[in-house]
Amino acid sequence: MIDSGLTMHGWVADLMPICRSLSGDGVRETLKYFGALQPSLEIKEVPTGTTVADWIVPKEWRIREAYVETIEGLRVIDFAESNLHVVGYSTPVNMTMTLAELESHLHTLPDQPSAIPYVTSYYAENWGFCLSQIQRDDLGSGPFHVVIDSELFDGNLTYGELVIPGFSSEEILISTYVCHPSMANNELSGPAVSIALSRWLESLESRHFTYRILLIPETIGSIIYISQNLENLKKNVKAGWVLTCIGDNRTYSFVPSRLGNTLSDRISKKILQDRQLDYIEYSFLDRGSDERQWCWPGVDLPIASLMRSKYAEYPEYHTSLDDLTVVTPEGLEGGLSMMMDAIELAEGNWRWASTTLGEPQLGKRGLYPTISTKKSAGIVKDLKNVLTFADGNHDVIAISDLSGVSSKVVRSVFVTLENHALVERFEQ
């Protein structure tokens, strides 16, 4: 089963209004939605105050209402209109103040005057409002009645985990996050594509790898998971990706793992090259999502990031402009298709060895055309170039690089050759 771009875009639209943060009801509501689409998704919670590596699980945040209104009762900033209007994890406020007193708690983007910025204060108690520069210019001098009806309390941090078994205990890890409010590409494209990818994976007749898909709050979620599962991760994870910003209709982007030469890195570059996509390859120094945690020294997992427009590199990033017009059905479909290609290459990246002494006689097996044309000569050349590197030491990606033949064609050639007992397959 392959979910369409329109289907995924519908999921994103449904989830846009929910106020998500590191923890709380918005995260639970989002995970419940995805759980209805993917019943295998398991919801887990970690209590406030739990020590995880060098961090402590923060308090849970709940917000009911927030606004700034004039003395006449006109609301000039209202959380009900956009959940980006309040700084994430804001503490409660109920007071009257002038604009001068309110000023230090207001956040705008003068260079993007119509955009509401996304601002948080997760690990230090603070409060504030975010608004467009246009709104800020029209506020007047006050006084204002300022209200944030919120609470921070000992609760739980919630995340989702989905395991799809394969023939092998070796794993591919897919990590995405559910911790941002109403932003379509930065927040919701990753989980939407991850869930669609999981449904496609479950529909496959067979899988070599076991797939572990995590829907977690960014940074603290991966640190929690690593601290509680490091031994298993280091033993079993052979490749993986962080999925974020994967739903727009612009370019493709790749951030390698810290080591830069893992299976994930090799697959990422190969499928982008094979698909002849315009893409930007960044350095690991340009990292900014959970690849930081998965690749941290001592963790050292082979995790890269595949995206459409990279986080922090497109103008709508971390603002209210990252809406349903930025994420498109075509963009989501392209992101899903890219990840399906990555998985198929991971599943088929075997090492092969020729079984004949010298070049095999292809004609007697019906593998050599009886009439030679320019096209048939190219097919035979590709087949022979692939076969000549089948020495048991090169995997599909390496043979593709050496022969100049796409990885998909290499895999197809080896299926044909295996059917004629001309090659044997070795473990990945």
RATAJO-V379845 format. One line per field, one symbol per residue. ss: DSSP state (h for helix, s for strand, l for the rest). phi: phi as a letter, one per 30 degrees, with the letter a starting at -180 (. if undefined). burial: # if it has 9 or more other ideal C-beta (glycine too) atoms within 8 Angstrom, else .. Layout:
BEGIN
ss=???
phi=???
burial=???
END
This chain:
BEGIN
ss=llllhhhhhhhhhhhlllllllllhhhhhhhhhhhhhllllsssssslllssllsslllsssssssssssllllssssllllhhhslslsllssssslhhhhhhhsslllllllllsllslllllsllssllhhhhhllllllssssssssssllsssssssssllllllsssssssllllllhhhhhhhhhhhhhhhhhhhhllllllssssssslllhhhhhhhhhhhhhhhhhsssssssllllllllsssslllllllhhhhhhhhhhhhllllsssslhhhllllhhhhllllllllssssslllllllllllslllllllllhhhhhhhhhhhhhhhhhhhhllssssllllllllhhhllllllllhhhhhhhhhhhhhhhllssssshhhhhhhhlllhhhhhhhhhhhhhlllssssll
phi=.bdddddddddeddcedddcaeajdddddddddddddbeddccbbbdejddbhccbddddcbbcaaabbdddjddcbbeddadddceeidddbaacadddddedccbbbedbdcccdcbbbdcbdaalbcaddddddcdicidbccbbcbacadbbccbcbbccdbdcddbcccbbbbbcddbdddccddddddddddddeddddabdddcccccbddiddddedddcbdeddddcdcalbdcahbbdccdcbbcddddibdeedddedddddddhddbcccdddceacdeeddcdejchddccbcbdddeiccddehbdddcddddbeddddddddddddddddedcddcbbdccdiddddddciccddccbdddddddddddddddcdciccdeddddddcicddddedddddddddchcbbcced
burial=..#.#.###.##..##.#######.##########..#.##.#..###.#.#....#######.######.....####..############...###..#...####..##.#####.##...########.##..#..#.#######.#..##########.#...#################################....#####################..#..##.#############...########..###########.#....#..#.#..#.########..#############..#.##.######.####.######.##########.######.....#.#..#..........##.##.######.##...#######..#.#.#####.##.###...##.....
END
